[in-house]
Amino acid sequence: MMLRELVVEGLFGELTHKITFKTPDGLTILHGPNGIGKTMTLSALDNLFNKRFRAVRNMPINSLHVEFENGDRLQVSRVNTDERKGTTLEFILSPQSGRSHTWTYKPSAEGDLPISIIDAYIPALSRIGQRTWMVDATREVLEIDDVLDRYESQLPANLVSPQKGMPAWLDEVLSSVLVYFIKADRLSTYGRSSIDRRLGREPGQTPTVNIYAGELQQQVQKTVASYGDSSQTLDSTFPVRLLTPSPAVKVPTDQDIRDHYAGQAERRNRYVKTGLLDVGNQVQLLQLPETPLTDTVELRALDLYLRDIDLKLDTLDDLAGKLELFLAIINGKFRRKQIRVDRENGLTARTASSQPLPLSSLSSGEQQEIVMAYSLLFREQPGTLILLDEPELSLHVTWQLDLIPDMLRVAEVAKIEFLIATHSPQIINDRWDLTIQLSDDEAE
């Protein structure tokens, strides 16, 4: 399910922002001056739909009003209680039909997050007791409640435990909207790369491009393995299927076979360019004779053979389409460098003279392009709402001008929707029809 409208009330105690999503285009752009709450708005959506209720509770926002595409509305309000109990959240779901639902969230340290996640993913803290940490920079001592209140929004959404006591209706409505936040500090990730995992290293600060290279390596290898499994199954049953042809399949003509063969060769070459098939390990197609084929048995055999190859290549289709767009976006911008994909490394960089380059040696702008394009195409499933903060960071103005057209192409291929926050008129270019202006004129 997608979102139709978001209203943020009482932002910083005085601002109200209303955002209507440009769903038919797949892209909505927030713009406005610094300090107006663009990043805070993205964070609010991220924390809410990834069920980080502590983080929502601690945001300088009085309430959030969300309208879904089916007309249902969800209101989340901060409710001030006494000083001992602290602030709670009230959730009210008003569906188009049926009765409303209400639930109050009261934070509890017990079971919200495994303590091991705090140790592994918050490098700013050092454990000094069973449930006590010290902030390394300030020497401030924090108890578990303080740690969760202050740092939960920095933890990976997939590692946050479901909130205790959350009713099924709320879990269902929040789970219906997939949200992924690409933050401004996206060039480094606190976690383990594939190399770290293989060597048993502890999590550390790792260039995001290296982590993504490891992820892509696994995706490519998994897809190629599926291709191999499909090939093995089809090859093992080929003789039986050849000798028991289906009467529903008509006998192809010589021209049918030749057209099928030519299209398949072109398709296979595309997969070689994306790194899914090696030049030396391509599907070996027969060389068709110059004289027309007329024998019915031969035509049926070749038709079945080519249809089997289609089925094998189908297993590569989804990833190949994303890789083609990814490489077109990246290599269309890079000068004197080229990004390639292979099974051994996932992503590799080379100079114009084909000398290998470490991905981490690319410029910050080049890494920004890779991180954004990869995140959008490969990390999330169809239907995801991607939140992107300041996409213009480290990008040359000509790259900024290309960003919106690139994102619209990605939205179509990956079947995702974007909400981005930017200061850059170059990013917007001539697409002001996609923008929502946030300003302090909206103060009540």
C-alpha positions in Angstrom: 0.0 0.0 0.0 1.2 3.5 -0.8 0.8 6.8 0.9 -1.5 9.6 -0.4 -0.7 12.4 2.1 1.4 13.2 5.2 0.8 16.0 7.6 3.5 16.9 10.2 2.1 19.1 13.0 4.0 20.9 15.6 7.4 20.4 14.1 9.9 22.2 16.4 6.8 23.3 18.3 5.5 25.6 15.5 5.6 24.3 12.0 3.0 22.3 10.1 3.9 20.7 6.8 1.4 19.0 4.4 2.8 16.6 1.8 0.8 15.2 -1.1 2.6 12.3 -2.8 3.1 12.5 -6.5 2.4 8.8 -6.8 1.6 8.6 -10.6 5.1 9.9 -11.3 6.8 7.9 -8.5 8.7 10.9 -7.2 8.0 13.7 -4.8 10.5 16.4 -4.0 10.7 18.4 -0.8 12.5 21.7 -1.0 13.0 24.7 1.3 15.5 26.6 3.4 17.8 25.0 6.0 16.2 24.3 9.3 12.7 23.9 7.9 12.5 20.2 8.7 13.0 18.4 5.5 15.3 15.7 7.0 13.1 15.6 10.1 10.1 14.8 7.9 11.9 11.9 6.2 13.1 10.6 9.6 9.6 10.7 11.0 8.4 8.5 8.2 11.3 6.2 8.5 10.9 5.8 12.3 7.2 5.3 12.1 6.9 2.7 9.4 10.0 0.8 10.7 8.3 0.7 14.1 11.0 2.7 16.0 8.4 4.1 18.4 11.0 5.4 20.9 12.6 7.5 18.2 9.2 8.8 17.1 8.4 9.6 20.7 11.6 11.7 21.1 11.2 13.7 17.8 10.3 17.4 18.1 6.9 16.7 16.5 3.5 16.9 18.1 1.7 14.6 15.7 1.7 12.8 12.4 -1.3 12.3 10.1 -1.0 9.7 7.4 -3.5 9.0 4.7 -3.2 5.8 2.7 -4.2 5.3 -0.9 -7.3 3.3 0.2 -8.5 6.3 2.3 -7.6 4.9 5.7 -6.0 7.5 8.1 -3.5 7.0 10.9 -2.8 9.6 13.5 0.2 9.4 15.8 0.3 12.0 18.7 2.7 12.6 21.5 0.8 12.6 24.8 2.4 14.3 27.7 2.0 12.5 31.0 3.6 13.0 34.3 7.4 13.5 34.6 8.0 10.1 36.1 6.2 8.2 33.3 7.4 10.4 30.5 5.8 11.0 27.1 3.7 8.3 25.4 2.4 7.9 21.9 -1.3 7.6 20.9 -2.0 5.7 17.7 -5.5 6.2 16.1 -6.5 4.3 13.0 -9.6 5.6 11.2 -10.4 3.2 8.3 -12.7 4.1 5.4 -15.2 1.5 6.8 -15.5 -0.2 10.1 -14.6 1.0 13.6 -11.6 3.0 14.6 -8.7 1.5 16.7 -6.7 3.2 19.4 -3.5 2.2 21.1 -1.1 3.9 23.5 2.6 3.2 23.4 4.5 3.4 26.7 8.3 2.7 26.2 9.9 -0.1 28.1 13.5 -1.0 28.2 12.7 -4.7 28.6 12.9 -6.5 25.3 12.8 -3.5 22.9 16.2 -4.3 21.5 18.8 -7.0 22.2 21.7 -5.5 24.1 24.2 -7.2 21.8 22.9 -4.9 18.9 23.8 -1.8 20.9 27.4 -3.1 21.4 27.7 -4.1 17.7 26.2 -1.1 15.9 26.7 2.0 18.0 30.4 2.7 17.9 30.1 5.9 19.9 29.4 3.9 23.1 31.5 1.6 25.3 29.9 -0.9 27.6 30.9 -0.3 31.3 28.3 -2.5 33.0 25.7 -5.1 32.3 23.2 -2.4 31.2 25.3 0.7 31.3 27.3 2.5 28.6 29.7 5.5 28.3 29.6 8.0 25.5 33.2 7.9 24.4 33.3 11.6 23.3 31.8 13.1 26.5 32.3 10.4 29.1 28.6 10.6 29.9 27.1 7.5 31.5 23.9 6.2 30.0 21.4 3.5 31.3 19.6 1.3 28.8 16.6 3.6 28.6 18.8 6.6 27.8 20.7 4.6 25.1 17.5 3.4 23.4 15.9 6.9 23.5 19.0 8.5 22.0 20.3 6.0 19.5 17.5 3.7 18.4 17.0 5.8 15.2 20.6 4.9 14.2 20.1 1.2 14.3 19.3 -0.8 11.2 15.6 -1.3 10.8 15.8 -5.0 10.2 17.5 -5.5 13.6 14.9 -3.6 15.6 12.7 -6.1 17.5 9.0 -5.7 17.2 7.5 -3.5 19.8 6.0 -5.3 22.8 2.3 -5.1 23.1 1.7 -3.6 19.6 -1.8 -4.6 18.4 -2.1 -6.7 15.3 -4.1 -3.9 13.5 -1.2 -1.5 13.9 1.5 -4.0 13.0 -0.5 -4.8 9.8 -1.0 -1.2 8.7 2.7 -0.2 9.4 3.9 -3.3 7.6 1.9 -2.5 4.6 4.2 0.4 3.7 7.9 -0.5 3.1 10.2 2.4 3.8 13.9 2.7 3.3 15.9 5.8 4.3 19.1 6.7 2.4 20.6 9.2 4.7 23.0 12.1 3.9 25.9 10.2 5.6 25.7 7.3 3.3 29.3 6.8 2.2 30.3 4.8 5.3 28.4 2.1 7.1 28.9 0.7 10.5 28.7 -3.0 10.0 30.6 -5.9 8.5 31.5 -6.3 4.8 31.5 -9.7 3.2 35.3 -9.9 3.7 34.9 -9.1 7.4 32.3 -11.8 7.7 34.6 -14.4 6.0 37.5 -13.5 8.2 35.4 -13.3 11.4 36.2 -9.6 12.0 34.2 -7.5 14.3 31.9 -4.8 12.8 33.7 -1.6 11.9 33.4 1.6 9.8 33.4 0.3 6.2 33.0 2.2 2.9 29.4 1.5 1.8 30.6 0.8 -1.8 32.6 -2.2 -0.5 29.6 -3.5 1.4 27.4 -3.2 -1.7 30.0 -4.9 -3.8 29.8 -7.9 -1.5 26.0 -7.9 -1.6 26.0 -7.7 -5.4 28.5 -10.6 -5.6 26.1 -12.7 -3.6 23.1 -11.7 -5.7 25.0 -12.5 -9.0 26.2 -15.8 -7.7 22.7 -16.8 -6.5 21.2 -15.8 -9.8 23.8 -17.7 -11.8 23.3 -20.7 -9.6 19.5 -20.6 -10.4 20.4 -20.4 -14.1 22.6 -23.5 -13.6 19.8 -25.4 -11.8 17.3 -24.5 -14.6 19.8 -25.6 -17.2 20.3 -28.9 -15.5 16.6 -29.6 -15.2 15.8 -28.7 -18.8 18.7 -30.6 -20.2 17.9 -33.8 -18.3 14.3 -33.8 -19.6 15.1 -32.7 -23.1 15.1 -36.1 -24.8 11.7 -37.1 -23.3 10.1 -33.8 -24.2 11.6 -34.0 -27.7 10.1 -37.5 -28.3 6.7 -36.6 -26.9 6.0 -33.2 -28.5 2.9 -31.3 -27.5 0.3 -31.2 -30.2 -0.6 -27.6 -29.1 2.9 -26.4 -30.3 2.8 -25.8 -34.1 5.8 -26.7 -36.3 7.9 -23.5 -36.7 9.1 -22.3 -40.1 12.8 -21.9 -41.1 12.3 -18.1 -40.7 10.8 -18.5 -37.2 13.9 -20.5 -36.1 16.3 -17.9 -37.6 14.5 -14.9 -36.0 14.4 -16.7 -32.7 18.1 -17.5 -32.9 19.0 -13.9 -33.7 17.0 -12.5 -30.9 18.4 -15.0 -28.4 22.0 -14.2 -29.5 21.4 -10.5 -28.8 19.8 -11.3 -25.5 22.8 -13.4 -24.5 25.2 -10.7 -25.4 23.4 -8.3 -23.1 23.9 -10.7 -20.2 27.6 -11.0 -21.0 27.9 -7.2 -20.7 26.2 -7.2 -17.3 28.6 -9.8 -16.0 26.0 -12.5 -15.5 27.5 -14.7 -18.3 31.2 -15.0 -19.1 32.2 -14.8 -22.8 33.8 -18.2 -22.6 30.8 -19.8 -20.8 28.0 -18.5 -22.9 25.2 -20.7 -24.0 26.6 -22.3 -27.2 24.1 -21.9 -30.0 24.3 -24.0 -33.1 25.4 -22.4 -36.4 22.4 -22.6 -38.7 23.0 -23.8 -42.2 22.6 -21.3 -45.1 20.1 -23.5 -46.8 16.5 -23.3 -45.5 15.4 -25.9 -43.0 12.4 -28.0 -44.1 12.5 -31.2 -42.1 9.7 -31.3 -39.5 11.7 -33.3 -36.9 14.7 -30.9 -37.2 12.5 -27.8 -36.9 10.7 -29.2 -33.8 14.0 -30.1 -32.2 15.5 -26.7 -32.8 12.3 -25.0 -31.6 12.4 -26.9 -28.4 16.1 -26.3 -27.9 15.7 -22.5 -28.4 12.6 -22.4 -26.1 14.6 -24.2 -23.4 17.3 -21.6 -23.7 14.7 -18.9 -23.3 13.6 -20.5 -20.0 17.2 -20.7 -18.8 17.8 -17.0 -19.7 14.5 -16.0 -18.0 16.2 -16.7 -14.6 18.7 -13.9 -15.4 16.1 -11.4 -16.6 15.2 -9.5 -13.4 18.8 -9.0 -12.3 20.0 -8.3 -15.8 17.5 -5.5 -16.3 18.6 -3.8 -13.1 22.3 -4.3 -13.9 21.9 -2.7 -17.3 20.3 0.4 -15.9 22.8 0.6 -13.0 25.8 0.4 -15.4 24.2 2.8 -17.8 23.7 5.4 -15.1 27.1 5.0 -13.6 29.3 4.6 -16.6 27.4 7.3 -18.4 28.7 9.8 -15.9 32.2 8.5 -15.0 35.2 9.9 -16.9 38.3 7.8 -17.5 36.9 5.2 -15.2 34.5 2.3 -15.6 32.4 0.2 -13.2 32.0 -3.5 -14.1 30.2 -6.4 -12.5 31.5 -9.9 -12.1 30.8 -13.0 -10.1 34.0 -12.9 -8.0 33.9 -9.3 -6.8 30.4 -8.0 -7.4 31.5 -4.5 -8.4 34.9 -3.5 -9.7 36.4 -0.2 -10.9 39.0 0.2 -13.7 40.8 3.1 -15.3 40.6 3.9 -18.9 43.6 1.7 -19.4 41.9 -1.2 -17.7 44.0 -0.9 -14.5 42.0 -2.1 -11.4 41.0 0.6 -8.8 39.8 0.0 -5.2 36.2 1.2 -5.0 37.1 3.2 -1.9 39.6 5.2 -4.0 36.8 6.7 -6.1 35.9 10.3 -5.4 33.2 11.1 -3.0 30.9 12.1 -5.8 31.6 8.9 -7.7 30.9 6.9 -4.6 27.7 8.9 -4.0 26.4 7.9 -7.5 27.2 4.2 -6.9 25.6 4.1 -3.4 22.4 5.9 -4.5 22.0 3.9 -7.8 22.7 0.6 -6.1 20.5 1.3 -3.1 17.6 2.2 -5.3 17.8 -0.7 -7.7 19.0 -3.6 -5.6 18.3 -3.1 -1.9 14.5 -2.8 -1.8 11.6 -4.8 -3.1 8.9 -3.4 -5.4 6.4 -1.1 -3.7 9.1 0.4 -1.3 9.0 4.1 -0.5 12.6 5.4 -0.8 13.4 8.4 1.4 16.5 10.2 0.0 18.2 13.0 1.8 20.3 15.6 0.0 21.0 13.6 -3.2 23.1 16.5 -4.4 26.0 15.9 -2.0 29.4 15.8 -3.7 27.7 15.7 -7.2 28.9 18.0 -10.0 26.1 20.2 -11.3 25.8 18.2 -14.6 25.3 15.1 -12.5 22.6 16.9 -10.5 20.8 17.8 -13.7 20.7 14.1 -14.6 19.4 12.8 -11.2 15.7 13.2 -11.6 15.6 11.6 -15.1 17.7 8.7 -13.7 15.4 8.3 -10.7 12.3 8.2 -12.8 13.9 5.4 -14.9 14.8 3.6 -11.7 11.2 4.0 -10.4 9.8 2.4 -13.5 12.3 -0.5 -13.5 12.4 -1.2 -9.8 8.7 -0.4 -9.2 9.5 1.9 -6.2 8.5 5.4 -5.2 10.7 8.3 -4.0 10.4 11.1 -1.5 13.5 13.2 -1.6 14.7 16.3 0.2 17.0 18.8 -1.5 18.3 22.3 -1.5 19.5 22.2 -5.1 17.5 23.9 -7.9 19.7 21.9 -10.3 18.3 18.7 -8.9 14.8 19.9 -9.6 15.7 21.5 -13.0 12.5 21.7 -15.0 10.4 19.3 -12.8 8.9 21.8 -10.4 5.6 19.9 -10.9 7.0 17.2 -8.6 7.9 19.6 -5.8 6.4 20.4 -2.4 7.7 23.6 -0.8 8.3 23.6 2.9 8.5 27.0 4.5 8.0 28.7 7.9 5.0 30.5 6.4 3.1 27.4 7.4 3.7 28.2 11.1 0.4 28.3 13.0 
